[in-house]
Amino acid sequence: MSEGRQDRVGVIGAGAWGTALAQMLASDGREVLLWALEAELVDEINRQHSNSLYLPSASLSENIRATNDLGEFANIDTVLAVTPAQHLGSVLAGLGRAPKDLVLCSKGIEATSGRLMNEVARDAQPNSDVAVLSGPTFAHEVAAGLPTAVTLACSGGEAQWARLSPAIARPTFRPYYSDDVAGAEIGGSIKNVLAIACGVVEGLRLGQNARAALIARGYAEMLRFGDAMGARAETLAGLCGLGDLVLTCSSTSSRNFSLGKALGEGSDAKALMADRRTVAEGAHTAPVLKRLAEEKRIAMPIVDAVNAILDGSDPAHVVVSLLSRPLTAEQGAPA
């Protein structure tokens, strides 16, 4: 690698999370190239050092340079992909030369195929070493330099970790190593669906007891699905699973929680999805997660309930049905 390739980092996707990651990476003086789809956003980032569309709270570093030309990433070896999960494959296919390290920061499952993001990325860029960055993160806090810890799961093992950890770690942004790529992705995908459920509970004003129970039983669903997909339970007990679940299910700063809260308060699901500027990825993940669970005979009643609500069922009636399930043992129980 040339010196220039080592010194630069690329971020594909200038939504709130991609912009926050670019801001964090630029905090040590490193040059960061940020790809945005919208030409007007590219111009705003470069001229005004702001992103009023997706992260208006941040004053962006002058070390961040925006572009809408994916060809410019040909000279960068470390690229973070932060596009919405359902568009990851098509965006990466247009990347051209494969980066040495491709770090996936989008959380979801491809709706059309049921593939995890690392499978999508390997198909689009087979010559890259894929890693997954996931954990309890709100974009505005990362952009503000508040303390954050994440999982960095490396398919290339410790050799890839040795390359990536110094490129990504900052004084207030601490990655922890894992080689369980599937586990890191599954935790980040399922927690989005469970956050919708917790938002519904908030919207229905069912109380903190109900939300705590939902988080615990949702975590049990996450463990069952992860086991069937080859993820390790200890991975899902960490930052990218339980840590992310607790954060996302507890705050309106979460897009998925906010969507669920609005649904619980009586808003129409289709109208909410059509009107949202930013993506509540759990709404796209829920149907494919339900399908995969049924194919693998995994009991996921909370995921089923979220799908019913997104399909237009009355949230209060769905919750009553969920509470009316047969009583069973907590440990080792199927649901």
N, C-alpha and C positions, 0 to 999 in steps of 0.2 A: 504494500500500500504506500502511496505517496504521503508526504506529511500533510498536504492539504486535505486528503481524504480522511485522515485520522482526526483532524482538528474540527471538522464540521459534522454536525448532526442534522438530519432531516426529519421533519414531522409532516405527515400527509394527513390533512384534515384540519381546518381552522374553525371548527366548532368550539364550544366552551372548553372541552377537555383537551383537544389538540392545542388550542391557544395557551391554556394553562401549562401544559407540558413544555411547550416552546419557551414560555416565560421562565419556567423553572430551569430548563437546560441552559438558557442564556445568562443565568444569574452569576456564573463564574467567568463571564467575558467571552464565552465560546460563541462563534457564529452559528446561528440556527436558520435553516431554510424551511419555510412554512408554506405548504401548498394549500390554496383555497380555490374552490370552484368558481366563486363569484369574482368577476373582474373588479367590481367596485370595492369589494372587501380587500382585495390585494392592494388596491390604490390607497385605501384608508390605513391599512397596517403600515405601509411603507412611508406614507406622508405624515400621518397624524399619530402613529404608534398607538393605535387603539383598535378595538374590535367591538364597536357599538352594537353589532348584530347579535353576537353570541356571548361576549364577556365584557360588558360595559364597565364593570367595576375596576378593571385593570388598566394601568398605564404601562404599555409594553416597552420592553427594552429595545434600544436602537440596534442591538445585535441581532434582532430578528428581521429577516428579509422575507417578504412574501412573494409568491409566484403562482401562476396558474398553468405553468408548463412543467409537466412531470419529467420531461427530458432533462431538466436541470439536476435531477437527482442521480444522474449517471455518475457523478463525481463524488458520491457520498457513500461510505461503507456502513454507516449505522443509521437506519431509517425506522422511525416509529410510525406505524399505521394506525390512524385514529379516525377513520371514516366510519359511518354507520355500518353495522354488521352486514346488513342486506346488500350493501354496495361494495363490500371489501374486494370481492373477486374481480369485478369489472375494473375497479380503480387500479389494483395491483397488476392486472394484465396489461395496462397501459404504461407501466413503469419503465419498460425497456430493460436496460442493464440491471441485473440483480444485485442488490446490496449484499455485502457479506453477512450482516446481521439484520434481520427483519423482526422488529419487536411489535407484537400485536397488542393494541390497547383498547380495542373495541370488544364489547361484551354481548354475546348473543350466539344463536345457532342459525345457520342458513335455512330459511323457511322452505325453499324449493327442494332442497336435497337432504336436510337433516344433518348436515356436516358441521363439525366444530370449525372455528375460525382457523385453527392451525392446519386443518385439512384443506380448506379453501386456499390458504396462502401457499401451501406446498404445491398445489396444482397450478396456481398462477405464477409462482416464482420458485421452481424446483431447485435452483442453484443457491438459494439463500438458506442460512441457518436461522430457523424460526425460534423466537422466544415469545413468552406471554407475560405482560405486565398487568397485574390485577391486584386490587385491594380496596380498603375503605378510603375513598377519595372523593371529596367535593372539589370541583374545578376552581371555584373562587378562593378556597382556602390554599390550594397548591399555588395558585398564581400570586397570592399574598405572602407566600413564604412561610406559612404556618407548618408546624411539624407534621410529617406524614410518613407512614411506613407501608410498604407494598411487598407483594411477592413478585419475584422475577424468575419465572420458570424457563429453563434453557434446554432446548432439545439437544443442543451440542454439549451438554454437561458442563463440567467445571472449566474446560478450556474456553467455552463461550462466555461463561460467567466472568472469567478473568479479563476478557475483552470488554464486556458490557458494563460491569459494575462501576468501574471508574468513569465511564462515559456518561452514566445516568445518575449516579449518586451525587447528592449535594448535602450541605450541612443540615438542611431541614427536610430532605427527601431521602429516606433510607430504604433501599431494597434488601430483601432477604432471599437467599438462594433456594431454589427447588429445581428438581429435574422432572417433576410431575406436571407436564404441560396440560394434559387432559384435565387433571384435577383443578388447576388454576382456572381453566376456561369454564368448567362446569359450575364452579362456585359463583363466578361472575355472571353467568347466564341465568341460573335458577334464581338467584337473589333478586333479580329484576322483577320476575313474575311474583315472587313472594312479597315484594315491596308494594305491588299493586294491591294485593290482598290486605296488607296492613293499612294502606291508605283507605280502603273501603271501610275497614273497622273504624278508622278515625272519622270518616265522613258520616258513618251511622251513629257515632257517639257511643260506642259500645265499651269504652273505657280502656285503661292501661292493662288490666288483668287479661283482657281478651287479646290485646296485641302481644303481650309477653307469651301467652300460650301459643299464639299463631306463629311467632318466631321460632319457638322451640319445636313445634310440630312440623313447621316448614323445614327446619334444619334436618329433621328426621327424614323427610322426603328427599332432601338434597343428598344425604348420605346413601339412601337406597339407590337413587339414580346413579350417583357417582360410583358405587360398588359395581353396578351392572355395566358401567362404561369403562371400568379399569382404573378409576381414580383411587388414590389412597385416602383413607379416612383422616389421617393426620394432616394432609394437605387441606382438606375441607374444614378442619378444626382451626386453621390458621387465618392469616390476614385475608386471603383471597376467598375464603368461604364464610366462616362464622363472623369474622371481623367486618367484612363488607356487608353481610346480611344485617347485622345489628345497626350499622350506620344508615343503610338505605331504607330500612323499615321504620325509622324513627324521626324523620325530618322532612318537611316540605321542600327542603333544598334538593331532595331527590325528585327527578322528573317522574319516576314510576310511582312513588308514593303520592305525589301530587295528582297524578292521573287517577289513582284509586280513590283518593279523597273526594275528588270531583264526582266520580261515579257513585260513591256512597251518598253524596249529597243530592243525587238525582239527575246529574247531567247525562246526556246521551253520548254513548261511547264513540259512535261514528263521527258525530259533530266535534268531539274533543280531539280525536286523532286528526281530523281534517284541518283543525284550527291551530294545532300546536306547531310553533316554529322549530322547536327542538324535539328530537326523537325520544319517545319513551320506549326503549328497546324491548321491555318486557311484553308489550302488547304484540310485538311481532314474534317473540320467542314462545309465548304461551301456547299457540296452536301446534307448533311443531314439537314442543316439549310434551304436550299431551299425546300426540301421535306416537312419538318414540316410546313413551312410557307404556302405552297400550300394546305396542308391538313387543315390548320386552316384559310385559306382565308385571309392571312395577306400580304399586298402589301410590297415587299422588292425588289425594282428594282435594287438597288446597289448590293445586294447579288446575284440576277439573273445575273447581268453583270459579276461579278467575276467568277461565274460558267461557263459562256460562254467562258471567256478568258482561264480558266483552261482547258476547253474542246477543246481548239485549235483555237477559233475564233480570228480574228485580233483585237488587243486591240483598235486601232484607230477607227475601224468601230463600235465596241461595245460602245465606248464613244460617238460617233455621235448619235447612236440610243438612248442612255440614255438622251442626250441633246435634242432630238427631241420628247420626251414625251409631251403629252398635257399640256398646261399651266394650273395652278390651284392655289388655295389659299395655303399659307404657313401653317397656323394654322388649324389643323383639317383635313388637306388634306390626302388622302389615299396614296400618293406617292410623 
